[in-house]
Amino acid sequence: MLRALSPNWNSYGSQPITEAAIDALSNFCVVPAGDGGIQLEAHFGGKYFQLDISPEGKMKAMFLSDIQAIGSKDPASEGGSE
């Protein structure tokens, strides 16, 4: 679907989606959460991104610049937000 978008796909002069941007999607993984929600996560270049979507549709994001910190630091202090 993304590869099919042509120039000006949004009628505001947009560019087509690049292959590099599409390839970066391979870093993301979508998994079910035990509480009935969904988790989207990515590992790239020693960094970690996580987006939790609760069963009610609320979202919470976390980004860690050092993947080693996942097991040793509180995610809330690492830039998590609601």
Buried (B, 14 or more C-beta within 10 A) or exposed (E): EEEEEEEEBEEEEEEBBEEEEEEEEEEEEEEEEEEEBBBBBBBEEEEBBBBBBBEEEEEBBBBBEEEEBBEEEEBEEBEBEE
